[in-house]
Amino acid sequence: MELPPDAAFASADSRVRSTAAAGRSIGSMGIVEIPHKTVQRITCMGSGFVGGPTSAVIAYKSDVEVTVVDINADRIAAWKSESLPIYEPGLKEIVQAVSARVHPSQQHDSHESNAASDNVAPVPHVKLLFSTDVDQAIADADLIFVCVNTPTKAHGIGKGSAADLDFVEAATRTIARVATQDKIVVEKSTVPCRTAQSIREILAANAHPGVRFDVLSNPEFLAEGTAIRDLLNPDRIIIGSMPTPAGCRAAATLAGVYEQWVPRERIITMNLWSSELSKLAANAMLAQRISSVNALSAICEATGADVDEVSYACGLDSRIGPQMLKAGPGFGGSCFQKDIFNIVYLSESLHLYEIADYWRAVINMNEHQKQRFTKRIIACLYNNLAGKKLAVLGFAFKKNTSDTRESPAITLVSNFVGERAQVAIYDPRVREDQIWRELINNGSDAEMLKRKVSVCATAYEACVAADAVVVMTEWDEFSNKSTSAVTVRKEERKPLATLNVNTCTSKSTSSQDTGHGASRLLSSPKLDGAASFWVPSRKGAGVVIKDPSNGQIKTFTSQRPSSGSSPSQSPGGVSASPASPPRRLPILQSGSVNVAPDGSLDSLYQFPGEYLTSEGFPTDCEKVQATSKLPPAATSSIDARLHAAEMPDKGATPTRLDWARIASGMRKPMFVFDGRNILDHSKLEALGFRVEAIGKRGTVVSE
């Protein structure tokens, strides 16, 4: 069967034709107005990190029934169980809400609770199904997501850089074989540019007579660890289609699913090839930022600069921004390296060799960072690891996920074993069999691993009799920094809702809301356990702070304006008395505030970009007691995205490591290698540790 030519649609509605002719390279609003089919059933082929969470959120937020299929029966069984095959904050609660009739609060163990659970409402009927019956699911679907794995090729031409599209082709051929009615096939897997053309050709060549397929590209832009938040409140939805009337109608059909919870202006339509390349480009640019700051970390270590301070200063530039500027042992995960290799291979295929070299340098820097951190550890341990024990805390490539693909910990543990060290590994979310599989697949000798590596149930067990602790994942429980530190940066100030904590009510922020009448909740500040912080309000309040100009502790009182007063407004909407002209004061600790148990603040806090009064604090303040789990009356009316993605899922306050206990069981001298810069080095040094961190000078040992 041949694909219908554009001429076949000559009689289509003129509005559809004009939209197709325009190409919709940056369009969003008009596409959903095109007459299109309403989707009732979606089938998702693939139940991994993309297919599972995406299907769960679509089922939860729309009126569509979603079936997730996979040929791996064990994985499907896990999705149906209480122990999901992947971990994402908030995922379990949503899966339970849409795949069962019982409210999720009655289904999960209290130790596995999440702030999202109180924000997830039960659905009236089952809308999310998991099955191994691929053929039936395809036959029933109006629209099919292809979410299968696309690893880097391990053989043949393009080995080590090109994407392996075996699973994509197999899924495409299965769809063509089974479908007896028209289908929309959506490419969600990360694929090289112009893969959709191959899919179209395979479908056309193998389709049953009279069956038509429309192919769309709808790449995912999820960050593991915040995938549910990203799905509930996406920055953008990209839909690529052919610039034909039929392509426009197919894109409008998919847009109609997303617009049930995503604002229309965030649904962007473009051509197929732009959509495919946008995913690769986004990941390549994010990885480039990480490699850039990691390159600077080496200079910081050599000169005495602090990479956290350098990245913070750079991030304040609005042209740069603060995201993805955290130095570490190298990026990991399933996407960054694979997608850059895709761009490298594509560039070489197009004879753009200088372009390929440019992007390959990002990968080279990432590998160099892992080896550089390894060499620093070896050098600090007197150039000899043989017989020494290293406790590795964290094996996932980042916190709040169980994903270990391309994790820097794999390389470092393999290096330690190669140096004949004893290695004890602890990770709160990664299964033991997964750790062994990653190490063996990395090329380590299985017999050597059995002799040199152990996987421990607790961090304390891993650290017993250790010569050094190496922090490889930024899990909150590893940090010894103040649990009540709140960091609010300029880009985090966007108000998503207004909240009156005292009355447990909330309302949406409108253009008329100037910050009066309700406490303004700044966009999802990170709170660990109970914390006190300050937000604008009409009520008066007092605060104890440290003045950075002279170090003195002062008590400031803010009075509510009298009924006859006419307060002026600062640029941030904070009321400022005319008698106290605003002035700017410096921010300490990158704009953070540490709150003591008695409610006092041990450093000056300022809303970044807003004015303080001459007394050093906004005149219109209200002290708010916030916890990581607000009362049910409040959480029931607050969007889950404000809380779920930022909160730990092991109760209100995660159990932090007792580093004094760890110190008591280690061999001396004791070393801590902070690969994620999540530790308070002065506190560790007070316990007798020598601390080394990426992008920072290490502990100075006195003679």
N, C-alpha and C positions, 0 to 999 in steps of 0.2 A: 504494500500500500504506500502511495506517495503522499507526502505532506501537501495539504491543499495550498495552492498558490494564493498570494494576496488578492489576485483578481476574483477569486471565489467569493470574496466578501464585498464586492463592489456595491451590492444593494444594502449593505449594513446601514444602521442609523447614522446620520451625518455627524451627530455629536461624537459617536464612537470613532468614526473615521478621522475627524479633526484632531481628536486627542491622540490617536495613534500617529498621525502625521507629525504632530509636535514633538514626538519622541519622549515627552515627559521626563527629561533628564533630571530635573529637580522638582518634579510635580508631586503633589500630595492630595490636595483638596478635591480636585475634579474626578479622580479615578474612582472614588467610592460612589459617585453619583451615576456612573455608567450602569445601565441595566445589566444585571448579572444574576447568576444562580446563587441561591442561598444554600450554604453548606450545613448539612445535618449530621454527617458522619465523617470523621477523619481517621485514617489509619496511619500509624507511624511505624515505619520499618526500621527497627533498631532501638534498643532499650538501654543505651549507654548514658553518658553524661549529658548529651544533648537531647536525645529522644525522650528519656524518662521525665526530667524536670519540665521540658517544654510541653509535653503532652499533659502533665498534671496541671499546669497553670492554665492552659487553654480550656481544659475540662472544667476547672474551677471558676474561671472568669467569664466564660461564654456559655451559650446554650447548645454547644456542639458536643456530641458523644464521641469520645476518642478511644480507639483501640490500639494498644502498643503490642507489636508482634516481634518475635525473635525466634531464630531457630535453636537458640541455646535454652533448653528446657530448665536448666538449673537457675539461670538468670531470671527467667519469667517466674519461677517458683519463689525466688527471693523477693521480687517485687510484690508478690501476693502475701508475703509473710510480714512479721513484725520487724524483721531485720532487713532493711532495704540493701540492695547491692552497692549503693553509693551513699555517701554522706554529704548533705548540704543543709545548712541551717534553714528550718522551716519546711523542708521537702516532705518529711514524714507526716506532718500535720495535714498538709494539703492533699497528699495521696490518700490518707485515711478519710478525709472529708468527702472526697469525690468518688471513692471506690467502696464506701461502706455507709450504712444508714446511721451508725452510732456516732455521736459527737466525739471528735478526736480526744477531748479531755478525758473521756472514759476508756480510751483504748491504749494509751501509752503509759509506760512506766514513769513515775515521777522523776526519776534520775535522768530521764531522757527528755525532760520538758524543755520547751523553748518559748520565748516571749511570743512567737508567732501563733502558738497553739490557742491562746485566748483571743486571737484576732481572726481565726479561721472558723467560719460558720459552716455547719453541716448542710449538705445539699439534699433535696427531697428524694432523689433517686440516684442510682449508680450511673456515673457518667464516664468513668475511667475503667477500662478493661485491659487485662494483660492476657496474651494468648500465644500459643505456638502454631495456631491454625492460620498460616500466612495466606493461603489461597482464599479462605472464607472472608478474612478481613479485607483483602483487596477487592473482592467482589462486592462487598457491602459499602465500600467507601465512596464518597463523592470526590474527596481530595486525599492524596497520598503524600506524606512526608517521607523522604529518603534520608535517614539519619544514620547510615552505616559508617563503619570505620574506614578511614582513608589514610593508612600509615605510609611512611616513606618506603619506597621499594628496597627490598633486600637482595635483589637479584637482577640480572640482565641490564639492558640499556637504561641509564638513569639511576642505577643502584646508588643508594645513599643520598639522593636528592629529589628525584621525581616521586610523585604521589602514586601509590599503588591503588588502582581503581577497580580491582577485581570484584570487591563487594558491591560497588556502585553498579557495575555492569550486570552482575548476577541479579541484583534487585530489579534492575530495569527489565531484564529479560523475563523475570517472573511476572512482573506487572503486565507485560505485553501478552504473555501466555494465558494469564488468568482472566484479564478484563474482557468482558463482553459488552460493556457500555462505556460511554465517554468518561474520561477521567482527567483530572488536573494532577500532574505530577510535580511535586515541589522538591527541589534540590536544596537540602539544608546542610548536608555534609560539606566540609571545607574541601574545595576541589580546585584544580588549576583552571585558569581562564579558558573559556570555550568548551568546557566539559559538557555543558548543556546541549551543545550541538551534537555531540556523540550520543547523548541520551535521546534526543529527538530522532536521530537516524535509526537507532536500534528499535525504538518504539514503532516508528513508521514501517520498518522492514518486517516486523514480527506481529503487527496488530491483526486482530480478527477483522474481517470485512465490515466496513461501515463504522468501525470504532475509531474515534478521534482522541488524541492526547494533546493537551496543552502543557508545556513545560515552563515552570517558573524557577527562578533562583530567589531563595529567601534565607540568606546566611544568618547564623546566630552570632551574637556579640556578647556572649555570657562570660563572666569572670568566675572561675570556680571559687567557692567560698561565699559568693554573693549572688549566685545564679537565680535564686528565687526573687530576690530584690530586683535584679536586672530584668527578670521576666514580668514582674508586676508593674514596674515603672521603667520601661526601656527608654534609653536616649533616643533611639530611632528604630523603626522597622523598615528594612530595605526589601523591596520586591522588584525583581528584574523580570522582564517579559519581552517577547518579540514585539516589535513596533507594528503590529497588525491589529485589526479590530478584534480578532479572537484573542490575541495576547492581552489586549486591554481588558476584555471582559474577564479573562482568567485572573488577571491581577486584581481587578475589582472584587472578584469573588473572595480571594484570600484576604484582601484588605477589609472586607466585610466581617471576617472573623475577628481580626485584631481590633477593629474600631469599637468592639463591645466593651473594651476597657482602656484602649490606648487612644490618646487625643489624635485627631485626624492630621494635625500638622506634623506629627512625628512619623506618619506613614509615608515613606518616600518611595516613589516609583522611578525606575530607570530601565535601561536596556539590559539584557541578560549578561553581557560580558562585563559591563561596568559593575553590576551587582557581584559577580563572582570575584572580580579583582579587588573590590572594596574590602572584602573580608581579609584577603591576604595582605593588602596594604595596611589595614588597621593593625593587625598583629605584628607586622614587620616594624611599623613605626613605634609601637609600644616596646617591643624588644630592643629597638635601637636606643630608646631612652634609658633602659636598664643598663645596657652595655656602656652607654656614655657615662652614667654616674659611677659605674664600677671602674671604668678607666680612671676617673677622677679620684676614686678612693685610693688607688695606688700612689698618686701624687700626694694625697693628704697624709698617708702614712709616712712618706719620705720627708715631708716638710713640717709636720706638726699641725697641719690644719685638721679640722674636724669635718668629715664628709656630711654629717647631719646638718651642721651649720651652713655649709656651702650649698647643699641641696635646698635647704629652707630659704636661703637668700635668693637662689635662682627661681624657686617656685613662686615667690612673691611677684615676679614679673608676669603681668597678665598675658604676655605673649607666650610664656612658657607654661605656667601653671605648676602645681605641686605634685600632680599624679605621676606615679611610676618613676619617682626619683629617689627611691630608697635603695641604698647600696646593700649588697648581700653577696652570697657565694655564687650567684649566677641564677638566671631564670630557668624555670622548668615547666612542666605541664605538657599537654599533648599538642599544643597549637603553635607556640612561638617558633621553635626550631623547625618544625615540619613546614610551616607556612613560608618561612624565609627560604628554606631549601627549594620549595616550589617556585618562588620568585627567581632564585638562582638558576634553576633548571630551565625555566621559561626564558630567562634572559639569554642563556647560552644557546637555546634552541633558535632564538631570533638573532643570533650572532651579536648580541649586545654584551660583549665580554667584560667591558669596564663596569657596566651596571651589575653584572654577576659578581665581580670582585668586590664591589662596594658592599653589597648585602652579605656576602660571605664573611666579610670582616666583622660583622656583628656577631656571627656564630663563633668566629675565632676568639673574639674578646671574651665571650661567655665561657668558652672552654679554658681560656687562659686564667680567668678569675678563679675557677675551681682549683686549678693546679697551683696558683699563687697562694691561695688560702692553705692548701695542703703543705706547701713548702714552709710557710710561716709557722704552722703548727709543729712541723718537724724541727725547724730551727730553734724554736722556743724550748722544745723538749730535748735539748742538747744533741740535736742531729741524730737521734737514735730512738726508734719506737719499738724495737725488738723487746718483747717481754713486758711491755708497758700496757696498761689498760686504759682505753679511751671510752668514755661514756658518750654516746651520740644521742642527743635529745631532739627528736623530731625526724621523721623520714618522709612525710608528705612534702610536696614541693612548695606548699604554702599552708597557712592555717585555715581552719574551717572547711577542709576537704580531706577525703581519704585517697585522693589521686596521687600516685607516686610516679607517674610517667615522666621521664627525663628529670627526675628530682636530682638536685645537686648532691644530695646525701648518698646517692648510689655511687657516684664517682669517688667521693671522699672516703666512704667505707671501703671501697675496693682498693683505693690507694693505701689506706691504713693496713689492710690485710696484706697487701704486697710488701709493706715494710715490717711484717711479722708482728704487728701489734695485736693485742686482744681487744675486741670491740664488743661493747654491750649497747644495744639499741632499744630505745623506748619511744613509742608514738601513741598518743591517746586514741587515735582513730584508725590506724592502718593495721590490717590483719597480719599475723605472723607469716602465713603462707605467701602473702603478697610480697613481703619483704624478701623472703628467700627467692621467690621467682625473679624479682627485679635484679638481685645480685647475681644470680646464675646467668640470666639473660645478658648481663653486662660483660660476661666472659670470665668471671671469677671461677676458679677451680672449686667444684662442689665439695671435695674432701677437705680442702684447705678451709673453706667457709665453715664447715662443721666444727673444725678444731678451733677456729679463731673468733667466730661470731656467735653471740647469743642474743636472743630477743627477750626482753624483760617485760614483766607485767606492770612495773612501776618505775618511776624515775629514780627512786631511792635505791631500788635493787640494782639498777644499772650503774649507779654511782659508787656503790660499795667498793672500797679498795682501788678506786680509779686514780690514775695520775692526772687526768685532765677530763674536763667536760666540754663537749663541743655542741653548741646550740645551732641546729640546722633548720628548724622550723619555728616561726614566731608565734607558737601557741601561747595564749594568754597565761596559762598556768605556769609557764617557765619564767615569766617576768617577775622581777622583784621591785619594779617601780610602783609608785603609789597607785592603789586601785581606785582612788577617787580623783585622779587627774583627768580633767576635761580639756580637750584641745579643740578649739573652734577656729578654723581658718576662714579666710574670706569666702572661698568657694563653697563652704559648708553652711553659709548663713541663709540660704534660700528658704523662706518659711513655707512649709508644706501644709501646716495646720496651725490653729491657735488652740491653746489648751489651758484651762483653768484647773490646775491640779487639786486645789482645795475643794472644789465642788465636783470634780471628776466629770466635767463637761468639755466639749470641744466644738469648734466650728471652723469652717474653711476660711482662709485668709482671702480677703477681697481687696480691690483697689481702694476702697474707702477705709480700710483698716489701717490706722496709723500707729498701731502699737499700744493704744489705750484700751482699757476695758477688758483686756484678757492678756495672760502671759503668753509671750511669743516663744514657741519651741523652735530653737534653731535646728536646722536640718540634721537630725540623727546624730547628736554628739555621742561619743563612746562613753558609756557608763559601766563601770565594773562594780556591781553591788550598789549599796546605798550611797548617794552622793548629794552634796549641796551645791547649787550653782545659782546664778543670778540672771534674770531676764527682765526686760522692761515691763512695767505695770503702773497703774495709777495709784497703787497703795504705797504708803511710805514704808521704809525699812532701814535698818542699820547694818553696818558691815565692819568687820575688823580686817584691815589689810596692812601690808607692808609698803611703805612709800619707797620706790626705787631711788629717789633722789638723795635720801639721807639714811635709809635703812630703818627709820623709826616705825613703830607700830602705832597706828592711829585708828580711832573709831569715827566713822562717818555716818551721819544720819540723813536720810532722804525723806522729806516731808511731802505728803500728797498736796497738790495745788489746791488752794482754797477756791470756793465757788466763784469768787469774783476775779480770780487771777486769769491772766492770759499768757500762758507759757509759750515760749518760742519753740520751734522745732529744729533739731539738728538734722543733718543729712540722713542719718539712719533712722529717723522717726522717734528718737529718744527725747523726751521733754527736757529742756534746759532752762533754768531760771535766768531771766534777764540780768539779775544781780550777779550771776556767776558766769561770765563769758567763757565759752568753751576753749580749751587748749589741749594740745596733744601731749600724751605722755608715752614713754617707751613701753614696749611689751616685754615681759620677762618670760623665759622658758618657751619661746615660740608661741606665745599667746595662750599658755595653759594656766590653770588655776588648781592649786592643791588645797583641798579642804580638810581641815583637821576634824576629829570626832566632835569637838565642841562647836563646830560650825564656823570657826575662824579660817581665814585664808592666809596661807604663808607666802603668797606672792601676789603682786598686782595683776588683776585681770582686766583686760580691755576688750570690747567688741572690736575686732580688727576692722579698720576703715571707718569707725564711728568716733564721735567726740566724747571725751570725758569732761566733767566740769573742773573748775579750778581746784576743787577738793579732791579730785582724783578718781571719781566714780560717777556713773550716770546718775542724775538726780532722781530719776523715776525708776525705782527698782522694787522688786519683790523677791524675797527669799523663798525658794521652792525646794522642797525635799523630793528628790526623784529616786526611784528604784528601778532596777532592770525589769521588774514586773509590776506595772501599775495596777491599781485595783481593777477588778472586772468591769465596773461601771465605766471606767475611763478607757480601758483597752478595747471594749466592745465598740467604741465609736472612733477609734483612731486607726488609720490605715496601717496595715501590718508592715508596710515597707519602712515606716518610721522607726520600727523597733527590731523586727525579726532578724535582719541581716547583720545587725551590729551586736546583738546580745549573745552571750554564751548560752549553750543549751544544757548546761548541767546545773540548773537552778539559778537563783538570783546572783549568787556570788561564787565564781569558780574557785576551786581550791588551789591556792598558789603554793609553789614549792617552798619548803622551809630550807633555805640555803645554809643556815647554821647547822641543821641536821645533816645536810650533804657534806659540809666541811668536816664534821666530826668523824665521818667514815672514810675520808679520802687519804691517800698517801701524800706526803709532803716532799717537795713544795707542790702546792695545789694550783692548777691552772684552769682557767675558764676561757674558752675561745667563743666569743659572742659573734656568731655569723650573721645575726639579724639585727644587732644593735637594739635589743629590747631590754637590756639589763642596766641597772644603776651600778656603775662600776665602783663608785665610792663606797657603797654599802658592802659590796663583795670584798673590796680591799680591806675594809675594816674587819672582815672575818678571816683575813689571812690569804685570800686568793690573789694570784697574779692574773690580771685580766688583759686579754688581747681582743681587739675588735676590728672588723673590716673598716678601713678608712679612718682609723684613729691610732694615735700612739698608745703603746701598751703601758703597763704598770712599770714605774721606775723603781728598780731595786736598789736600795741604799747599800753602800759598802759596809 
